[in-house]
Amino acid sequence: MSQTLKKAKGMDAVLPVKQLVDSFYAQEGRYPSSLDELIAKNYVKQIPPPPKGYTYTYTPSTGDVGLEQTSQ
């Protein structure tokens, strides 16, 4: 798979999670301390799974969501 296509698929996975984080911020006035807090506060039943071979990265101080390739 081309690098551009992988990046596009990655953005498709990150966008809904980022929208949840932004919604949390709008309601709570702060970013969640972890992605699990989105579940605990009933913003979502479960975090959408990242693409195969990746895991989400999350920075609570800025609300940034990204992907990191897992070692296989």
CHARMM internal coordinates of N, CA and C (Angstrom, degrees):
IC EDIT
DIST 1 N 1 CA 1.4533
DIST 1 CA 1 C 1.5249
ANGL 1 N 1 CA 1 C 107.98
DIST 1 C 2 N 1.3043
ANGL 1 CA 1 C 2 N 117.04
DIHE 1 N 1 CA 1 C 2 N 138.32
DIST 2 N 2 CA 1.4615
ANGL 1 C 2 N 2 CA 119.90
DIHE 1 CA 1 C 2 N 2 CA -177.86
DIST 2 CA 2 C 1.5245
ANGL 2 N 2 CA 2 C 110.63
DIHE 1 C 2 N 2 CA 2 C -69.13
DIST 2 C 3 N 1.3148
ANGL 2 CA 2 C 3 N 115.69
DIHE 2 N 2 CA 2 C 3 N 154.27
DIST 3 N 3 CA 1.4601
ANGL 2 C 3 N 3 CA 121.48
DIHE 2 CA 2 C 3 N 3 CA -179.19
DIST 3 CA 3 C 1.5257
ANGL 3 N 3 CA 3 C 110.65
DIHE 2 C 3 N 3 CA 3 C -61.55
DIST 3 C 4 N 1.3283
ANGL 3 CA 3 C 4 N 118.08
DIHE 3 N 3 CA 3 C 4 N -37.67
DIST 4 N 4 CA 1.4604
ANGL 3 C 4 N 4 CA 121.76
DIHE 3 CA 3 C 4 N 4 CA -179.77
DIST 4 CA 4 C 1.5235
ANGL 4 N 4 CA 4 C 110.77
DIHE 3 C 4 N 4 CA 4 C -64.47
DIST 4 C 5 N 1.3261
ANGL 4 CA 4 C 5 N 116.81
DIHE 4 N 4 CA 4 C 5 N -42.82
DIST 5 N 5 CA 1.4630
ANGL 4 C 5 N 5 CA 120.92
DIHE 4 CA 4 C 5 N 5 CA 179.07
DIST 5 CA 5 C 1.5247
ANGL 5 N 5 CA 5 C 110.46
DIHE 4 C 5 N 5 CA 5 C -65.70
DIST 5 C 6 N 1.3189
ANGL 5 CA 5 C 6 N 117.50
DIHE 5 N 5 CA 5 C 6 N -40.70
DIST 6 N 6 CA 1.4679
ANGL 5 C 6 N 6 CA 120.71
DIHE 5 CA 5 C 6 N 6 CA 177.38
DIST 6 CA 6 C 1.5186
ANGL 6 N 6 CA 6 C 110.62
DIHE 5 C 6 N 6 CA 6 C -60.78
DIST 6 C 7 N 1.3316
ANGL 6 CA 6 C 7 N 116.14
DIHE 6 N 6 CA 6 C 7 N -42.91
DIST 7 N 7 CA 1.4579
ANGL 6 C 7 N 7 CA 120.49
DIHE 6 CA 6 C 7 N 7 CA -179.62
DIST 7 CA 7 C 1.5244
ANGL 7 N 7 CA 7 C 110.80
DIHE 6 C 7 N 7 CA 7 C -64.65
DIST 7 C 8 N 1.3188
ANGL 7 CA 7 C 8 N 117.12
DIHE 7 N 7 CA 7 C 8 N -40.39
DIST 8 N 8 CA 1.4682
ANGL 7 C 8 N 8 CA 121.22
DIHE 7 CA 7 C 8 N 8 CA 178.36
DIST 8 CA 8 C 1.5205
ANGL 8 N 8 CA 8 C 110.94
DIHE 7 C 8 N 8 CA 8 C -63.86
DIST 8 C 9 N 1.3270
ANGL 8 CA 8 C 9 N 117.04
DIHE 8 N 8 CA 8 C 9 N -43.77
DIST 9 N 9 CA 1.4642
ANGL 8 C 9 N 9 CA 120.46
DIHE 8 CA 8 C 9 N 9 CA 178.19
DIST 9 CA 9 C 1.5247
ANGL 9 N 9 CA 9 C 110.05
DIHE 8 C 9 N 9 CA 9 C -64.09
DIST 9 C 10 N 1.3023
ANGL 9 CA 9 C 10 N 116.80
DIHE 9 N 9 CA 9 C 10 N -36.91
DIST 10 N 10 CA 1.4547
ANGL 9 C 10 N 10 CA 120.90
DIHE 9 CA 9 C 10 N 10 CA 177.32
DIST 10 CA 10 C 1.5199
ANGL 10 N 10 CA 10 C 111.89
DIHE 9 C 10 N 10 CA 10 C -63.11
DIST 10 C 11 N 1.3161
ANGL 10 CA 10 C 11 N 116.74
DIHE 10 N 10 CA 10 C 11 N -42.68
DIST 11 N 11 CA 1.4589
ANGL 10 C 11 N 11 CA 120.45
DIHE 10 CA 10 C 11 N 11 CA 178.56
DIST 11 CA 11 C 1.5258
ANGL 11 N 11 CA 11 C 110.59
DIHE 10 C 11 N 11 CA 11 C -65.36
DIST 11 C 12 N 1.3200
ANGL 11 CA 11 C 12 N 117.26
DIHE 11 N 11 CA 11 C 12 N -35.92
DIST 12 N 12 CA 1.4678
ANGL 11 C 12 N 12 CA 120.94
DIHE 11 CA 11 C 12 N 12 CA 176.28
DIST 12 CA 12 C 1.5187
ANGL 12 N 12 CA 12 C 110.90
DIHE 11 C 12 N 12 CA 12 C -60.89
DIST 12 C 13 N 1.3179
ANGL 12 CA 12 C 13 N 117.59
DIHE 12 N 12 CA 12 C 13 N -33.65
DIST 13 N 13 CA 1.4639
ANGL 12 C 13 N 13 CA 121.97
DIHE 12 CA 12 C 13 N 13 CA 179.57
DIST 13 CA 13 C 1.5278
ANGL 13 N 13 CA 13 C 111.34
DIHE 12 C 13 N 13 CA 13 C -78.29
DIST 13 C 14 N 1.3174
ANGL 13 CA 13 C 14 N 117.09
DIHE 13 N 13 CA 13 C 14 N -38.24
DIST 14 N 14 CA 1.4592
ANGL 13 C 14 N 14 CA 121.47
DIHE 13 CA 13 C 14 N 14 CA -175.63
DIST 14 CA 14 C 1.5275
ANGL 14 N 14 CA 14 C 111.85
DIHE 13 C 14 N 14 CA 14 C -74.55
DIST 14 C 15 N 1.3123
ANGL 14 CA 14 C 15 N 118.21
DIHE 14 N 14 CA 14 C 15 N -36.75
DIST 15 N 15 CA 1.4589
ANGL 14 C 15 N 15 CA 121.68
DIHE 14 CA 14 C 15 N 15 CA -173.50
DIST 15 CA 15 C 1.5295
ANGL 15 N 15 CA 15 C 113.84
DIHE 14 C 15 N 15 CA 15 C -55.25
DIST 15 C 16 N 1.3386
ANGL 15 CA 15 C 16 N 120.44
DIHE 15 N 15 CA 15 C 16 N -48.82
DIST 16 N 16 CA 1.4728
ANGL 15 C 16 N 16 CA 118.18
DIHE 15 CA 15 C 16 N 16 CA 179.71
DIST 16 CA 16 C 1.5347
ANGL 16 N 16 CA 16 C 112.80
DIHE 15 C 16 N 16 CA 16 C -63.72
DIST 16 C 17 N 1.3182
ANGL 16 CA 16 C 17 N 116.95
DIHE 16 N 16 CA 16 C 17 N -34.21
DIST 17 N 17 CA 1.4654
ANGL 16 C 17 N 17 CA 119.82
DIHE 16 CA 16 C 17 N 17 CA 179.04
DIST 17 CA 17 C 1.5277
ANGL 17 N 17 CA 17 C 109.44
DIHE 16 C 17 N 17 CA 17 C -68.99
DIST 17 C 18 N 1.3144
ANGL 17 CA 17 C 18 N 117.27
DIHE 17 N 17 CA 17 C 18 N -42.26
DIST 18 N 18 CA 1.4620
ANGL 17 C 18 N 18 CA 121.46
DIHE 17 CA 17 C 18 N 18 CA 177.82
DIST 18 CA 18 C 1.5270
ANGL 18 N 18 CA 18 C 110.52
DIHE 17 C 18 N 18 CA 18 C -62.21
DIST 18 C 19 N 1.3237
ANGL 18 CA 18 C 19 N 117.50
DIHE 18 N 18 CA 18 C 19 N -37.91
DIST 19 N 19 CA 1.4651
ANGL 18 C 19 N 19 CA 120.59
DIHE 18 CA 18 C 19 N 19 CA 178.38
DIST 19 CA 19 C 1.5331
ANGL 19 N 19 CA 19 C 110.61
DIHE 18 C 19 N 19 CA 19 C -64.86
DIST 19 C 20 N 1.3249
ANGL 19 CA 19 C 20 N 117.22
DIHE 19 N 19 CA 19 C 20 N -37.56
DIST 20 N 20 CA 1.4684
ANGL 19 C 20 N 20 CA 120.76
DIHE 19 CA 19 C 20 N 20 CA 176.34
DIST 20 CA 20 C 1.5294
ANGL 20 N 20 CA 20 C 110.62
DIHE 19 C 20 N 20 CA 20 C -64.26
DIST 20 C 21 N 1.3219
ANGL 20 CA 20 C 21 N 116.30
DIHE 20 N 20 CA 20 C 21 N -43.57
DIST 21 N 21 CA 1.4639
ANGL 20 C 21 N 21 CA 121.39
DIHE 20 CA 20 C 21 N 21 CA 178.48
DIST 21 CA 21 C 1.5294
ANGL 21 N 21 CA 21 C 109.96
DIHE 20 C 21 N 21 CA 21 C -61.28
DIST 21 C 22 N 1.3327
ANGL 21 CA 21 C 22 N 117.09
DIHE 21 N 21 CA 21 C 22 N -43.84
DIST 22 N 22 CA 1.4652
ANGL 21 C 22 N 22 CA 121.26
DIHE 21 CA 21 C 22 N 22 CA -179.99
DIST 22 CA 22 C 1.5246
ANGL 22 N 22 CA 22 C 111.49
DIHE 21 C 22 N 22 CA 22 C -66.31
DIST 22 C 23 N 1.3177
ANGL 22 CA 22 C 23 N 116.85
DIHE 22 N 22 CA 22 C 23 N -37.23
DIST 23 N 23 CA 1.4648
ANGL 22 C 23 N 23 CA 121.07
DIHE 22 CA 22 C 23 N 23 CA 176.80
DIST 23 CA 23 C 1.5319
ANGL 23 N 23 CA 23 C 110.41
DIHE 22 C 23 N 23 CA 23 C -64.49
DIST 23 C 24 N 1.3121
ANGL 23 CA 23 C 24 N 116.24
DIHE 23 N 23 CA 23 C 24 N -43.60
DIST 24 N 24 CA 1.4655
ANGL 23 C 24 N 24 CA 121.44
DIHE 23 CA 23 C 24 N 24 CA 176.07
DIST 24 CA 24 C 1.5250
ANGL 24 N 24 CA 24 C 109.44
DIHE 23 C 24 N 24 CA 24 C -57.44
DIST 24 C 25 N 1.3253
ANGL 24 CA 24 C 25 N 116.59
DIHE 24 N 24 CA 24 C 25 N -47.06
DIST 25 N 25 CA 1.4601
ANGL 24 C 25 N 25 CA 121.47
DIHE 24 CA 24 C 25 N 25 CA -179.01
DIST 25 CA 25 C 1.5303
ANGL 25 N 25 CA 25 C 111.04
DIHE 24 C 25 N 25 CA 25 C -59.85
DIST 25 C 26 N 1.3234
ANGL 25 CA 25 C 26 N 116.47
DIHE 25 N 25 CA 25 C 26 N -43.09
DIST 26 N 26 CA 1.4683
ANGL 25 C 26 N 26 CA 120.91
DIHE 25 CA 25 C 26 N 26 CA -179.33
DIST 26 CA 26 C 1.5302
ANGL 26 N 26 CA 26 C 111.25
DIHE 25 C 26 N 26 CA 26 C -63.70
DIST 26 C 27 N 1.3162
ANGL 26 CA 26 C 27 N 116.78
DIHE 26 N 26 CA 26 C 27 N -37.14
DIST 27 N 27 CA 1.4631
ANGL 26 C 27 N 27 CA 121.17
DIHE 26 CA 26 C 27 N 27 CA -178.38
DIST 27 CA 27 C 1.5317
ANGL 27 N 27 CA 27 C 113.18
DIHE 26 C 27 N 27 CA 27 C -82.42
DIST 27 C 28 N 1.3204
ANGL 27 CA 27 C 28 N 116.30
DIHE 27 N 27 CA 27 C 28 N -40.99
DIST 28 N 28 CA 1.4642
ANGL 27 C 28 N 28 CA 121.13
DIHE 27 CA 27 C 28 N 28 CA -171.58
DIST 28 CA 28 C 1.5277
ANGL 28 N 28 CA 28 C 114.05
DIHE 27 C 28 N 28 CA 28 C -98.51
DIST 28 C 29 N 1.3342
ANGL 28 CA 28 C 29 N 117.02
DIHE 28 N 28 CA 28 C 29 N -16.96
DIST 29 N 29 CA 1.4578
ANGL 28 C 29 N 29 CA 119.93
DIHE 28 CA 28 C 29 N 29 CA -179.23
DIST 29 CA 29 C 1.5203
ANGL 29 N 29 CA 29 C 113.91
DIHE 28 C 29 N 29 CA 29 C 79.05
DIST 29 C 30 N 1.3244
ANGL 29 CA 29 C 30 N 116.26
DIHE 29 N 29 CA 29 C 30 N 11.33
DIST 30 N 30 CA 1.4595
ANGL 29 C 30 N 30 CA 122.06
DIHE 29 CA 29 C 30 N 30 CA 177.72
DIST 30 CA 30 C 1.5191
ANGL 30 N 30 CA 30 C 107.73
DIHE 29 C 30 N 30 CA 30 C -155.75
DIST 30 C 31 N 1.3286
ANGL 30 CA 30 C 31 N 115.63
DIHE 30 N 30 CA 30 C 31 N 163.77
DIST 31 N 31 CA 1.4615
ANGL 30 C 31 N 31 CA 119.35
DIHE 30 CA 30 C 31 N 31 CA 175.38
DIST 31 CA 31 C 1.5271
ANGL 31 N 31 CA 31 C 108.65
DIHE 30 C 31 N 31 CA 31 C -82.99
DIST 31 C 32 N 1.3282
ANGL 31 CA 31 C 32 N 117.09
DIHE 31 N 31 CA 31 C 32 N 150.62
DIST 32 N 32 CA 1.4670
ANGL 31 C 32 N 32 CA 118.52
DIHE 31 CA 31 C 32 N 32 CA 177.24
DIST 32 CA 32 C 1.5246
ANGL 32 N 32 CA 32 C 110.83
DIHE 31 C 32 N 32 CA 32 C -62.63
DIST 32 C 33 N 1.3266
ANGL 32 CA 32 C 33 N 115.70
DIHE 32 N 32 CA 32 C 33 N 149.80
DIST 33 N 33 CA 1.4723
ANGL 32 C 33 N 33 CA 119.55
DIHE 32 CA 32 C 33 N 33 CA -179.48
DIST 33 CA 33 C 1.5222
ANGL 33 N 33 CA 33 C 111.03
DIHE 32 C 33 N 33 CA 33 C -70.51
DIST 33 C 34 N 1.3280
ANGL 33 CA 33 C 34 N 116.88
DIHE 33 N 33 CA 33 C 34 N -23.99
DIST 34 N 34 CA 1.4630
ANGL 33 C 34 N 34 CA 122.47
DIHE 33 CA 33 C 34 N 34 CA 174.93
DIST 34 CA 34 C 1.5246
ANGL 34 N 34 CA 34 C 107.57
DIHE 33 C 34 N 34 CA 34 C -156.87
DIST 34 C 35 N 1.3199
ANGL 34 CA 34 C 35 N 116.51
DIHE 34 N 34 CA 34 C 35 N 166.91
DIST 35 N 35 CA 1.4614
ANGL 34 C 35 N 35 CA 119.18
DIHE 34 CA 34 C 35 N 35 CA 177.21
DIST 35 CA 35 C 1.5208
ANGL 35 N 35 CA 35 C 110.49
DIHE 34 C 35 N 35 CA 35 C -65.30
DIST 35 C 36 N 1.3201
ANGL 35 CA 35 C 36 N 117.71
DIHE 35 N 35 CA 35 C 36 N -27.67
DIST 36 N 36 CA 1.4609
ANGL 35 C 36 N 36 CA 121.37
DIHE 35 CA 35 C 36 N 36 CA 177.69
DIST 36 CA 36 C 1.5250
ANGL 36 N 36 CA 36 C 112.27
DIHE 35 C 36 N 36 CA 36 C -63.53
DIST 36 C 37 N 1.3237
ANGL 36 CA 36 C 37 N 117.25
DIHE 36 N 36 CA 36 C 37 N -25.95
DIST 37 N 37 CA 1.4609
ANGL 36 C 37 N 37 CA 119.70
DIHE 36 CA 36 C 37 N 37 CA 178.43
DIST 37 CA 37 C 1.5302
ANGL 37 N 37 CA 37 C 111.14
DIHE 36 C 37 N 37 CA 37 C -66.21
DIST 37 C 38 N 1.3167
ANGL 37 CA 37 C 38 N 117.39
DIHE 37 N 37 CA 37 C 38 N -26.70
DIST 38 N 38 CA 1.4698
ANGL 37 C 38 N 38 CA 120.45
DIHE 37 CA 37 C 38 N 38 CA 175.32
DIST 38 CA 38 C 1.5286
ANGL 38 N 38 CA 38 C 110.50
DIHE 37 C 38 N 38 CA 38 C -61.59
DIST 38 C 39 N 1.3199
ANGL 38 CA 38 C 39 N 116.42
DIHE 38 N 38 CA 38 C 39 N -35.31
DIST 39 N 39 CA 1.4660
ANGL 38 C 39 N 39 CA 121.82
DIHE 38 CA 38 C 39 N 39 CA 177.74
DIST 39 CA 39 C 1.5320
ANGL 39 N 39 CA 39 C 109.20
DIHE 38 C 39 N 39 CA 39 C -75.37
DIST 39 C 40 N 1.3188
ANGL 39 CA 39 C 40 N 116.89
DIHE 39 N 39 CA 39 C 40 N -46.66
DIST 40 N 40 CA 1.4685
ANGL 39 C 40 N 40 CA 121.80
DIHE 39 CA 39 C 40 N 40 CA -177.54
DIST 40 CA 40 C 1.5292
ANGL 40 N 40 CA 40 C 111.94
DIHE 39 C 40 N 40 CA 40 C -59.76
DIST 40 C 41 N 1.3315
ANGL 40 CA 40 C 41 N 117.36
DIHE 40 N 40 CA 40 C 41 N -34.80
DIST 41 N 41 CA 1.4657
ANGL 40 C 41 N 41 CA 121.60
DIHE 40 CA 40 C 41 N 41 CA -178.80
DIST 41 CA 41 C 1.5317
ANGL 41 N 41 CA 41 C 112.10
DIHE 40 C 41 N 41 CA 41 C -94.76
DIST 41 C 42 N 1.3294
ANGL 41 CA 41 C 42 N 116.38
DIHE 41 N 41 CA 41 C 42 N 11.63
DIST 42 N 42 CA 1.4741
ANGL 41 C 42 N 42 CA 122.74
DIHE 41 CA 41 C 42 N 42 CA 175.06
DIST 42 CA 42 C 1.5314
ANGL 42 N 42 CA 42 C 114.95
DIHE 41 C 42 N 42 CA 42 C 63.55
DIST 42 C 43 N 1.3140
ANGL 42 CA 42 C 43 N 116.36
DIHE 42 N 42 CA 42 C 43 N 32.47
DIST 43 N 43 CA 1.4622
ANGL 42 C 43 N 43 CA 119.35
DIHE 42 CA 42 C 43 N 43 CA 171.94
DIST 43 CA 43 C 1.5223
ANGL 43 N 43 CA 43 C 110.46
DIHE 42 C 43 N 43 CA 43 C -78.94
DIST 43 C 44 N 1.3188
ANGL 43 CA 43 C 44 N 115.99
DIHE 43 N 43 CA 43 C 44 N -25.02
DIST 44 N 44 CA 1.4639
ANGL 43 C 44 N 44 CA 122.64
DIHE 43 CA 43 C 44 N 44 CA -179.53
DIST 44 CA 44 C 1.5344
ANGL 44 N 44 CA 44 C 107.50
DIHE 43 C 44 N 44 CA 44 C -159.84
DIST 44 C 45 N 1.3441
ANGL 44 CA 44 C 45 N 116.22
DIHE 44 N 44 CA 44 C 45 N 150.49
DIST 45 N 45 CA 1.4695
ANGL 44 C 45 N 45 CA 119.81
DIHE 44 CA 44 C 45 N 45 CA 178.67
DIST 45 CA 45 C 1.5214
ANGL 45 N 45 CA 45 C 111.66
DIHE 44 C 45 N 45 CA 45 C -75.21
DIST 45 C 46 N 1.3359
ANGL 45 CA 45 C 46 N 115.96
DIHE 45 N 45 CA 45 C 46 N -36.12
DIST 46 N 46 CA 1.4623
ANGL 45 C 46 N 46 CA 120.87
DIHE 45 CA 45 C 46 N 46 CA 175.36
DIST 46 CA 46 C 1.5208
ANGL 46 N 46 CA 46 C 108.84
DIHE 45 C 46 N 46 CA 46 C -153.63
DIST 46 C 47 N 1.3086
ANGL 46 CA 46 C 47 N 115.44
DIHE 46 N 46 CA 46 C 47 N 151.49
DIST 47 N 47 CA 1.4684
ANGL 46 C 47 N 47 CA 121.05
DIHE 46 CA 46 C 47 N 47 CA 177.06
DIST 47 CA 47 C 1.5203
ANGL 47 N 47 CA 47 C 107.14
DIHE 46 C 47 N 47 CA 47 C -73.50
DIST 47 C 48 N 1.3444
ANGL 47 CA 47 C 48 N 117.59
DIHE 47 N 47 CA 47 C 48 N 130.80
DIST 48 N 48 CA 1.4672
ANGL 47 C 48 N 48 CA 118.97
DIHE 47 CA 47 C 48 N 48 CA 176.95
DIST 48 CA 48 C 1.5270
ANGL 48 N 48 CA 48 C 110.00
DIHE 47 C 48 N 48 CA 48 C -55.96
DIST 48 C 49 N 1.3135
ANGL 48 CA 48 C 49 N 117.51
DIHE 48 N 48 CA 48 C 49 N 138.05
DIST 49 N 49 CA 1.4684
ANGL 48 C 49 N 49 CA 119.15
DIHE 48 CA 48 C 49 N 49 CA -177.02
DIST 49 CA 49 C 1.5318
ANGL 49 N 49 CA 49 C 111.71
DIHE 48 C 49 N 49 CA 49 C -67.24
DIST 49 C 50 N 1.3323
ANGL 49 CA 49 C 50 N 116.72
DIHE 49 N 49 CA 49 C 50 N 143.55
DIST 50 N 50 CA 1.4659
ANGL 49 C 50 N 50 CA 119.75
DIHE 49 CA 49 C 50 N 50 CA 176.47
DIST 50 CA 50 C 1.5233
ANGL 50 N 50 CA 50 C 109.37
DIHE 49 C 50 N 50 CA 50 C -72.83
DIST 50 C 51 N 1.3342
ANGL 50 CA 50 C 51 N 117.31
DIHE 50 N 50 CA 50 C 51 N 164.68
DIST 51 N 51 CA 1.4662
ANGL 50 C 51 N 51 CA 119.79
DIHE 50 CA 50 C 51 N 51 CA 176.19
DIST 51 CA 51 C 1.5338
ANGL 51 N 51 CA 51 C 110.74
DIHE 50 C 51 N 51 CA 51 C -58.14
DIST 51 C 52 N 1.2976
ANGL 51 CA 51 C 52 N 115.75
DIHE 51 N 51 CA 51 C 52 N 153.49
DIST 52 N 52 CA 1.4608
ANGL 51 C 52 N 52 CA 121.26
DIHE 51 CA 51 C 52 N 52 CA -179.85
DIST 52 CA 52 C 1.5314
ANGL 52 N 52 CA 52 C 110.05
DIHE 51 C 52 N 52 CA 52 C -56.67
DIST 52 C 53 N 1.3158
ANGL 52 CA 52 C 53 N 115.15
DIHE 52 N 52 CA 52 C 53 N 133.74
DIST 53 N 53 CA 1.4612
ANGL 52 C 53 N 53 CA 120.49
DIHE 52 CA 52 C 53 N 53 CA 179.29
DIST 53 CA 53 C 1.5182
ANGL 53 N 53 CA 53 C 113.97
DIHE 52 C 53 N 53 CA 53 C 87.63
DIST 53 C 54 N 1.3358
ANGL 53 CA 53 C 54 N 117.22
DIHE 53 N 53 CA 53 C 54 N 5.67
DIST 54 N 54 CA 1.4621
ANGL 53 C 54 N 54 CA 121.56
DIHE 53 CA 53 C 54 N 54 CA -178.79
DIST 54 CA 54 C 1.5211
ANGL 54 N 54 CA 54 C 110.37
DIHE 53 C 54 N 54 CA 54 C -130.84
DIST 54 C 55 N 1.3159
ANGL 54 CA 54 C 55 N 115.56
DIHE 54 N 54 CA 54 C 55 N 160.77
DIST 55 N 55 CA 1.4505
ANGL 54 C 55 N 55 CA 122.98
DIHE 54 CA 54 C 55 N 55 CA 172.11
DIST 55 CA 55 C 1.5264
ANGL 55 N 55 CA 55 C 107.11
DIHE 54 C 55 N 55 CA 55 C -134.12
DIST 55 C 56 N 1.3178
ANGL 55 CA 55 C 56 N 115.96
DIHE 55 N 55 CA 55 C 56 N 153.96
DIST 56 N 56 CA 1.4589
ANGL 55 C 56 N 56 CA 119.27
DIHE 55 CA 55 C 56 N 56 CA 178.03
DIST 56 CA 56 C 1.5243
ANGL 56 N 56 CA 56 C 109.95
DIHE 55 C 56 N 56 CA 56 C -76.53
DIST 56 C 57 N 1.3183
ANGL 56 CA 56 C 57 N 115.04
DIHE 56 N 56 CA 56 C 57 N 146.12
DIST 57 N 57 CA 1.4571
ANGL 56 C 57 N 57 CA 121.46
DIHE 56 CA 56 C 57 N 57 CA 167.74
DIST 57 CA 57 C 1.5252
ANGL 57 N 57 CA 57 C 105.66
DIHE 56 C 57 N 57 CA 57 C -112.55
DIST 57 C 58 N 1.3033
ANGL 57 CA 57 C 58 N 116.42
DIHE 57 N 57 CA 57 C 58 N 147.01
DIST 58 N 58 CA 1.4645
ANGL 57 C 58 N 58 CA 120.36
DIHE 57 CA 57 C 58 N 58 CA -178.70
DIST 58 CA 58 C 1.5147
ANGL 58 N 58 CA 58 C 109.02
DIHE 57 C 58 N 58 CA 58 C -146.21
DIST 58 C 59 N 1.3353
ANGL 58 CA 58 C 59 N 115.68
DIHE 58 N 58 CA 58 C 59 N 134.37
DIST 59 N 59 CA 1.4543
ANGL 58 C 59 N 59 CA 122.45
DIHE 58 CA 58 C 59 N 59 CA 178.28
DIST 59 CA 59 C 1.5268
ANGL 59 N 59 CA 59 C 108.42
DIHE 58 C 59 N 59 CA 59 C -115.26
DIST 59 C 60 N 1.3335
ANGL 59 CA 59 C 60 N 118.28
DIHE 59 N 59 CA 59 C 60 N 103.84
DIST 60 N 60 CA 1.4599
ANGL 59 C 60 N 60 CA 120.85
DIHE 59 CA 59 C 60 N 60 CA -175.66
DIST 60 CA 60 C 1.5313
ANGL 60 N 60 CA 60 C 114.88
DIHE 59 C 60 N 60 CA 60 C -61.20
DIST 60 C 61 N 1.3062
ANGL 60 CA 60 C 61 N 118.14
DIHE 60 N 60 CA 60 C 61 N -29.41
DIST 61 N 61 CA 1.4706
ANGL 60 C 61 N 61 CA 120.22
DIHE 60 CA 60 C 61 N 61 CA -177.58
DIST 61 CA 61 C 1.5274
ANGL 61 N 61 CA 61 C 112.47
DIHE 60 C 61 N 61 CA 61 C -70.77
DIST 61 C 62 N 1.3412
ANGL 61 CA 61 C 62 N 116.79
DIHE 61 N 61 CA 61 C 62 N -25.84
DIST 62 N 62 CA 1.4662
ANGL 61 C 62 N 62 CA 120.05
DIHE 61 CA 61 C 62 N 62 CA -177.61
DIST 62 CA 62 C 1.5267
ANGL 62 N 62 CA 62 C 113.42
DIHE 61 C 62 N 62 CA 62 C -119.40
DIST 62 C 63 N 1.3323
ANGL 62 CA 62 C 63 N 117.50
DIHE 62 N 62 CA 62 C 63 N -14.50
DIST 63 N 63 CA 1.4610
ANGL 62 C 63 N 63 CA 120.71
DIHE 62 CA 62 C 63 N 63 CA -176.91
DIST 63 CA 63 C 1.5185
ANGL 63 N 63 CA 63 C 113.76
DIHE 62 C 63 N 63 CA 63 C 78.95
DIST 63 C 64 N 1.3278
ANGL 63 CA 63 C 64 N 116.93
DIHE 63 N 63 CA 63 C 64 N 10.82
DIST 64 N 64 CA 1.4661
ANGL 63 C 64 N 64 CA 120.36
DIHE 63 CA 63 C 64 N 64 CA -179.59
DIST 64 CA 64 C 1.5246
ANGL 64 N 64 CA 64 C 111.00
DIHE 63 C 64 N 64 CA 64 C -72.38
DIST 64 C 65 N 1.3318
ANGL 64 CA 64 C 65 N 115.08
DIHE 64 N 64 CA 64 C 65 N 133.32
DIST 65 N 65 CA 1.4620
ANGL 64 C 65 N 65 CA 122.08
DIHE 64 CA 64 C 65 N 65 CA 176.40
DIST 65 CA 65 C 1.5177
ANGL 65 N 65 CA 65 C 107.27
DIHE 64 C 65 N 65 CA 65 C -119.44
DIST 65 C 66 N 1.3191
ANGL 65 CA 65 C 66 N 116.68
DIHE 65 N 65 CA 65 C 66 N 135.73
DIST 66 N 66 CA 1.4565
ANGL 65 C 66 N 66 CA 120.93
DIHE 65 CA 65 C 66 N 66 CA 179.46
DIST 66 CA 66 C 1.5125
ANGL 66 N 66 CA 66 C 110.52
DIHE 65 C 66 N 66 CA 66 C -146.29
DIST 66 C 67 N 1.3065
ANGL 66 CA 66 C 67 N 115.33
DIHE 66 N 66 CA 66 C 67 N -173.36
DIST 67 N 67 CA 1.4522
ANGL 66 C 67 N 67 CA 122.03
DIHE 66 CA 66 C 67 N 67 CA 177.27
DIST 67 CA 67 C 1.5173
ANGL 67 N 67 CA 67 C 109.40
DIHE 66 C 67 N 67 CA 67 C -124.34
DIST 67 C 68 N 1.3162
ANGL 67 CA 67 C 68 N 114.77
DIHE 67 N 67 CA 67 C 68 N 145.51
DIST 68 N 68 CA 1.4542
ANGL 67 C 68 N 68 CA 121.19
DIHE 67 CA 67 C 68 N 68 CA 175.81
DIST 68 CA 68 C 1.5250
ANGL 68 N 68 CA 68 C 107.63
DIHE 67 C 68 N 68 CA 68 C -131.61
DIST 68 C 69 N 1.3153
ANGL 68 CA 68 C 69 N 114.97
DIHE 68 N 68 CA 68 C 69 N 132.52
DIST 69 N 69 CA 1.4527
ANGL 68 C 69 N 69 CA 119.09
DIHE 68 CA 68 C 69 N 69 CA 179.47
DIST 69 CA 69 C 1.5264
ANGL 69 N 69 CA 69 C 109.81
DIHE 68 C 69 N 69 CA 69 C -70.78
DIST 69 C 70 N 1.3123
ANGL 69 CA 69 C 70 N 116.42
DIHE 69 N 69 CA 69 C 70 N 133.33
DIST 70 N 70 CA 1.4596
ANGL 69 C 70 N 70 CA 120.90
DIHE 69 CA 69 C 70 N 70 CA 178.62
DIST 70 CA 70 C 1.5089
ANGL 70 N 70 CA 70 C 109.00
DIHE 69 C 70 N 70 CA 70 C -86.61
DIST 70 C 71 N 1.2958
ANGL 70 CA 70 C 71 N 115.31
DIHE 70 N 70 CA 70 C 71 N 149.79
DIST 71 N 71 CA 1.4709
ANGL 70 C 71 N 71 CA 119.08
DIHE 70 CA 70 C 71 N 71 CA 177.38
DIST 71 CA 71 C 1.5228
ANGL 71 N 71 CA 71 C 108.67
DIHE 70 C 71 N 71 CA 71 C -75.74
DIST 71 C 72 N 1.3089
ANGL 71 CA 71 C 72 N 115.89
DIHE 71 N 71 CA 71 C 72 N 135.87
DIST 72 N 72 CA 1.4673
ANGL 71 C 72 N 72 CA 119.93
DIHE 71 CA 71 C 72 N 72 CA -176.98
DIST 72 CA 72 C 1.4876
ANGL 72 N 72 CA 72 C 111.07
DIHE 71 C 72 N 72 CA 72 C -119.84
END
COOR INIT
IC SEED 1 N 1 CA 1 C
IC BUILD
